[in-house]
Amino acid sequence: QVQLVESGGGLVQPGGSLRLSCAASGSIFSINAMDWYRQAPGKERELVARITSGGVTNYADSVKGRFTISGDNLKNTVHLQMNSLKPEDTAVYYCNGDVSTANNYRGSYWGKGTLVDVSA
């Protein structure tokens, strides 16, 4: 019964910024890691950024230096600050959580995605 809900996507001009948010809810005991993935038409879904429970972050080379992932474990929320956006960043962005539930089940949960459209 874990749910992830993304928000913050939309249309933005090249060079602009967006901040995505993902809120997890349900029978959550702990979150081991939260990720942002993206998928553009005709392309494979790729990992954009990851943050672990220990605060370690990792980024795809294509977004390194432009995107920042952060988390608020108290609110079970993860954010993705996207700066200097490029048309190549256009994709549906998905939130993924490595979640341990209250009944000690650990699994991977996905949000439905939010569209980021970078165009002039």
C-alpha positions in Angstrom: 0.0 0.0 0.0 3.0 2.3 -0.6 2.3 5.2 -3.0 4.7 7.6 -4.6 3.3 10.7 -6.1 5.5 13.0 -8.3 4.8 16.7 -8.9 6.5 19.7 -10.3 6.8 18.8 -14.0 5.7 21.0 -16.8 6.9 23.1 -19.8 10.1 25.1 -19.4 12.4 26.9 -21.8 16.0 25.8 -22.3 18.2 27.2 -19.7 15.3 27.3 -17.2 14.8 25.4 -14.0 12.2 23.1 -12.4 12.0 21.4 -9.1 10.4 18.0 -9.0 9.0 16.4 -5.8 8.1 12.9 -4.9 6.1 12.1 -1.7 5.9 8.6 -0.4 3.0 7.5 1.7 1.5 4.3 3.2 2.8 1.7 5.6 6.4 2.9 5.5 8.9 1.8 8.0 12.0 3.2 6.3 13.2 4.2 2.9 16.6 2.8 1.9 17.0 4.8 -1.2 15.0 7.0 -3.5 15.7 7.5 -7.2 14.7 9.6 -10.1 14.5 7.9 -13.5 13.4 9.4 -16.8 12.3 8.0 -20.1 12.0 9.8 -23.4 10.1 8.3 -26.4 12.2 5.7 -28.2 14.8 5.6 -25.4 15.5 3.3 -22.5 14.5 4.4 -19.0 17.6 5.7 -17.3 18.6 6.5 -13.8 19.0 10.2 -13.3 19.9 10.5 -9.7 19.9 8.5 -6.5 20.1 9.3 -2.8 20.6 6.6 -0.2 19.4 6.6 3.4 23.0 7.6 4.4 22.8 10.7 2.2 25.0 9.4 -0.5 24.1 10.8 -3.9 24.8 9.6 -7.5 24.1 11.2 -10.8 24.0 10.3 -14.4 26.9 12.0 -16.3 24.4 13.8 -18.5 23.0 15.7 -15.6 25.9 16.0 -13.2 26.5 19.6 -12.2 23.0 20.6 -13.3 20.7 18.5 -11.2 20.6 18.1 -7.4 18.7 15.4 -5.5 17.8 15.8 -1.9 15.6 14.1 0.6 13.6 14.7 3.7 13.2 11.4 5.4 11.0 12.9 8.1 8.4 13.6 5.4 9.3 10.7 3.1 9.9 13.1 0.3 12.6 13.4 -2.3 13.3 16.4 -4.6 15.1 16.9 -7.8 16.3 20.4 -8.5 16.9 20.8 -12.3 18.9 23.7 -13.5 20.2 24.7 -16.9 17.7 22.5 -18.6 18.3 21.3 -22.1 15.9 19.9 -24.7 17.6 16.6 -24.2 16.2 16.5 -20.7 12.7 16.2 -22.0 11.2 13.0 -20.7 8.7 11.6 -18.3 10.4 11.6 -14.9 9.6 8.7 -12.5 10.2 8.5 -8.8 11.3 5.1 -7.4 11.7 4.1 -3.8 13.5 1.2 -2.1 11.0 1.0 0.7 10.8 -1.2 3.8 7.2 -1.4 4.9 5.8 -1.6 8.4 5.3 -5.4 8.0 9.0 -5.8 7.2 8.6 -6.2 3.4 11.2 -4.5 1.3 10.3 -3.7 -2.3 10.7 -1.3 -5.1 7.8 1.2 -5.7 7.2 3.5 -8.6 5.3 6.7 -9.1 3.2 7.3 -12.2 5.6 9.9 -13.6 5.6 13.6 -14.4 6.3 15.1 -17.7 9.2 17.6 -18.2 9.1 19.3 -21.5 12.1 21.5 -22.3 11.4 23.5 -25.4 11.7 27.1 -26.7 
